[in-house]
Amino acid sequence: MILSDPNKKPRAMKLNGKTAVVTDASSGIGKAIAKKLSAENCNVVLASRSTDKLKEIQKEIGSNSMAVKMDVSETESVTKAFNNIREKYDSIDILVNSAGIMPLTYLKNRHLDEWLSTIEVNLKGTLRCIYAVLPAMKEQKSGNIVNMHQ
Ligand SMILES: NC(=O)c1ccc[n+]([C@@H]2O[C@H](COP(=O)([O-])OP(=O)(O)OC[C@H]3O[C@@H](n4cnc5c(N)ncnc54)[C@H](OP(=O)(O)O)[C@@H]3O)[C@@H](O)[C@H]2O)c1
């Protein structure tokens, strides 16, 4: 899969007025990114499974935000969430894929369920969100996707 032209130099982007969707916005790194983007005057869509937590964060960052329930391990949930986002915002300029789990245990313990869940959330969840956001970004001929997982 070719993500972008490796020879193209990244340009500094004005964030003011852009719309950013941040998964993992209910805690940790995603929450910090969401707050920073809001401080840069982005419209911020806070996405995760915990809508109560998202609504609390929304109170902190103000009116240029939206809280949306999204389970990245479920295609239907991701599709529904992005449909809701498009009802409120005309464009989606930035997607930050940060939702993830990181079960810490020794390989020798053979926690197969945890290994498979990690792929389901971190890898397939990232792909589900990219899949959902690409039509809008292609139509507007612009967009930035930041993936926290390698
Ligand atoms: N912190 C580190 O040292 C570190 C190091 C390397 C990589 N990372 C990666 O960076 C990302 C952010 O790390 P963090 O420390 O901020 O994580 P964190 O505090 O453990 O939070 C995990 C986040 O992922 C969300 N999440 C988990 N499963 C989800 C699902 N099925 N659908 C939607 N959201 C889901 C959780 O939200 P809900 O529970 O509300 O859904 C929560 O907001 C993670 O993907 C992690 O794997 C972190």
Ligand as a Chemical Component Dictionary entry (heavy atoms), coordinates in Angstrom:
data_LIG
# 
_chem_comp.id                   LIG 
_chem_comp.type                 NON-POLYMER 
_chem_comp.pdbx_formal_charge   0 
_chem_comp.three_letter_code    LIG 
# 
loop_
_chem_comp_atom.comp_id 
_chem_comp_atom.atom_id 
_chem_comp_atom.alt_atom_id 
_chem_comp_atom.type_symbol 
_chem_comp_atom.charge 
_chem_comp_atom.model_Cartn_x 
_chem_comp_atom.model_Cartn_y 
_chem_comp_atom.model_Cartn_z 
_chem_comp_atom.pdbx_ordinal 
LIG N1  N1  N 0  1.728   5.513  25.993 1  
LIG C1  C1  C 0  2.772   4.901  25.434 2  
LIG O1  O1  O 0  3.864   4.791  25.999 3  
LIG C2  C2  C 0  2.642   4.355  24.023 4  
LIG C3  C3  C 0  3.779   3.812  23.427 5  
LIG C4  C4  C 0  3.657   3.307  22.116 6  
LIG C5  C5  C 0  2.444   3.345  21.463 7  
LIG N2  N2  N 1  1.379   3.855  22.088 8  
LIG C6  C6  C 0  0.122   3.859  21.358 9  
LIG O2  O2  O 0  -0.356  5.203  21.251 10 
LIG C7  C7  C 0  -1.770  5.207  21.374 11 
LIG C8  C8  C 0  -2.221  6.118  22.477 12 
LIG O3  O3  O 0  -1.647  5.684  23.678 13 
LIG P1  P1  P 0  -2.227  6.171  25.074 14 
LIG O4  O4  O 0  -1.146  5.975  26.063 15 
LIG O5  O5  O -1 -2.853  7.511  24.897 16 
LIG O6  O6  O 0  -3.361  5.075  25.285 17 
LIG P2  P2  P 0  -4.340  4.908  26.541 18 
LIG O7  O7  O 0  -4.253  6.059  27.472 19 
LIG O8  O8  O 0  -4.147  3.523  27.045 20 
LIG O9  O9  O 0  -5.751  5.005  25.858 21 
LIG C9  C9  C 0  -6.191  4.085  24.925 22 
LIG C10 C10 C 0  -7.239  4.799  24.113 23 
LIG O10 O10 O 0  -7.646  3.990  23.034 24 
LIG C11 C11 C 0  -9.055  3.992  23.015 25 
LIG N3  N3  N 0  -9.518  2.707  22.538 26 
LIG C12 C12 C 0  -9.152  1.471  22.950 27 
LIG N4  N4  N 0  -9.842  0.540  22.285 28 
LIG C13 C13 C 0  -10.670 1.206  21.436 29 
LIG C14 C14 C 0  -11.650 0.790  20.497 30 
LIG N5  N5  N 0  -11.925 -0.491 20.268 31 
LIG N6  N6  N 0  -12.303 1.744  19.796 32 
LIG C15 C15 C 0  -12.065 3.043  20.017 33 
LIG N7  N7  N 0  -11.153 3.512  20.893 34 
LIG C16 C16 C 0  -10.463 2.583  21.603 35 
LIG C17 C17 C 0  -9.511  4.217  24.453 36 
LIG O11 O11 O 0  -10.755 4.879  24.460 37 
LIG P3  P3  P 0  -12.108 4.212  24.990 38 
LIG O12 O12 O 0  -11.748 3.214  26.052 39 
LIG O13 O13 O 0  -12.885 5.373  25.484 40 
LIG O14 O14 O 0  -12.726 3.598  23.787 41 
LIG C18 C18 C 0  -8.451  5.175  24.951 42 
LIG O15 O15 O 0  -8.777  6.504  24.667 43 
LIG C19 C19 C 0  -2.222  3.786  21.663 44 
LIG O16 O16 O 0  -2.692  3.288  20.451 45 
LIG C20 C20 C 0  -0.959  3.068  22.087 46 
LIG O17 O17 O 0  -0.987  1.729  21.663 47 
LIG C21 C21 C 0  1.449   4.368  23.324 48 
# 
loop_
_chem_comp_bond.comp_id 
_chem_comp_bond.atom_id_1 
_chem_comp_bond.atom_id_2 
_chem_comp_bond.value_order 
_chem_comp_bond.pdbx_ordinal 
LIG N1  C1  SING 1  
LIG C1  O1  DOUB 2  
LIG C1  C2  SING 3  
LIG C2  C3  SING 4  
LIG C2  C21 DOUB 5  
LIG C3  C4  DOUB 6  
LIG C4  C5  SING 7  
LIG C5  N2  DOUB 8  
LIG N2  C6  SING 9  
LIG N2  C21 SING 10 
LIG C6  O2  SING 11 
LIG C6  C20 SING 12 
LIG O2  C7  SING 13 
LIG C7  C8  SING 14 
LIG C7  C19 SING 15 
LIG C8  O3  SING 16 
LIG O3  P1  SING 17 
LIG P1  O4  DOUB 18 
LIG P1  O5  SING 19 
LIG P1  O6  SING 20 
LIG O6  P2  SING 21 
LIG P2  O7  DOUB 22 
LIG P2  O8  SING 23 
LIG P2  O9  SING 24 
LIG O9  C9  SING 25 
LIG C9  C10 SING 26 
LIG C10 O10 SING 27 
LIG C10 C18 SING 28 
LIG O10 C11 SING 29 
LIG C11 N3  SING 30 
LIG C11 C17 SING 31 
LIG N3  C12 SING 32 
LIG N3  C16 SING 33 
LIG C12 N4  DOUB 34 
LIG N4  C13 SING 35 
LIG C13 C14 SING 36 
LIG C13 C16 DOUB 37 
LIG C14 N5  SING 38 
LIG C14 N6  DOUB 39 
LIG N6  C15 SING 40 
LIG C15 N7  DOUB 41 
LIG N7  C16 SING 42 
LIG C17 O11 SING 43 
LIG C17 C18 SING 44 
LIG O11 P3  SING 45 
LIG P3  O12 DOUB 46 
LIG P3  O13 SING 47 
LIG P3  O14 SING 48 
LIG C18 O15 SING 49 
LIG C19 O16 SING 50 
LIG C19 C20 SING 51 
LIG C20 O17 SING 52 
# 
